[in-house]
Amino acid sequence: MIVCPNLSSIEGNSTYPNINWYNDDFHKNWLIVDETTESGKELAKRIKKAFPFIDLIIDDDKLIDIVEWPEMSYTIDKSQLKINEVATIITEPNTIAMVDNQEYLLEEGVLEYSNENLGVYRIILKQERHKDVVIQIEVVE
């Protein structure tokens, strides 16, 4: 596995499990995870599971470990609503909420959500250096 140092991408190649198989300038600084060792296999597994919500621990230009970002904390008073009924989500201040492909800054950490249409809707909560949270709300009759 190779990992882009700015965490924009990870790539694996079972033919070359312990080298940077690219021979170009773009990939020359990518970090290698040696998947021929047990510790390298374990690190690759952890990276795949948590990516991109990680920090890289690099020593002497070698990727030696990762730190997974924490989950965001939040509460929601109800996840099933009747049409135009309101659900309240409380989370950390200055969280970004993605609702219907629109971003909203929750300065106080509170979102009140309602919808006049039946269906299942997703709200994504984002905060720097935290894993994104996906909340599903179902609107019923």
Disulfide bonds with the S-S distance in Angstrom:
none
